[in-house]
Amino acid sequence: MSEGWVPYRAADGSREVVPRKLAERARELAAGRLSPALPRDAATIMLLRQGAAVGVQAYLMRRTGTLDFAPGAYVFPGGSVDERDADPEIGWAGPSAEDFASQLNTSAERARALVCAAVRETFEEAGVLLAGPSPTALLDDSAALAKDRHALLAGSVSFGELLARWGLLLRADLLTPWARWITPEASPRRFDTWFFAAALPPGQTAALASPAEHRDPAGPAGPGRPGESDEGTWLEPSAALASARAGEIALLPPTAVTLGELAAEQDVAGILALRRVISPRLPKVMIGAEGAWLAVPRYSAQPGETQA
């Protein structure tokens, strides 16, 4: 195996053996009989807070067991980019889309859509809104927007419309780009996901949407989409990893690796001050005589990384 790759370890410390169907797809890809699915752009926010008696805590949500993708796994708030996330009229404060594009190594239009998707999805899924009435002010009670969160989940209002209705600007300055993970080529469903870090705003509370917020009986889509998560909790990164090793929770490899990176930092301020070089990290399904397993790329600090 290349020095740039390491086997992803299961909770018991053994190499993570991939499911049979995924191994079969990897063999088909290697033989040229199958083409990889195109990944869909997505964004997620590692929502963080500093505890008084404990260190850094991250907000994790458990995906419902009925979902096709990663059922039962604990993940950060996030989801797919919507075409309306690229709307240039969405109120914006902080570093420009061009600034984010430079750090994310992509186009300004794509960077803007990724930032908007990250903030929108975090509000939809966790009820935390990184926005304020001015470039220096921050919304201190997102619960007041419960009805609009309902409308956003139901698809009857866009994120841009929601912000305009309340006279709010997306606070892009609160997001710190962290990583980019792409689902292995052997996966039938793939995502190209950018990870951002952000602190929980003072006065706001992370909470799953109520059942009523997940459906709009009068809406054009009928009953609306079901909730994708059934539990939300704050955990220290090291505690979350320990729970995974004990078999108490399930973590996807990107989530586990990211938690390990967060556990190495002393406080939220230090995490948000990091300016990491963002490059794609694409896990691979490795095929050998003894079976198939998952390998993840190593991460090491690169030239250009700084502490703001």
Salt bridges, closest charged atoms under 4 A:
GLU24 OE2 - ARG20 NH1 2.80
GLU28 OE2 - ARG33 NH2 3.03
ASP41 OD1 - ARG110 NH2 2.80
ASP82 OD1 - ARG84 NE 3.69
ASP85 OD1 - ARG120 NE 2.81
GLU121 OE2 - ARG120 NH1 3.17
GLU124 OE2 - ARG120 NH1 3.19
GLU124 OE1 - ARG225 NH2 3.01
ASP148 OD1 - ARG165 NH1 2.63
ASP173 OD1 - ARG171 NE 2.78
ASP192 OD2 - ARG110 NH2 3.41
ASP192 OD2 - ARG180 NH2 2.59
GLU213 OE1 - ARG149 NH1 3.83
ASP230 OD1 - ARG62 NE 2.81
GLU231 OE1 - ARG62 NH2 3.55
GLU261 OE1 - ARG276 NH2 3.29
GLU261 OE2 - ARG281 NH1 2.98
GLU290 OE2 - ARG15 NH2 3.18
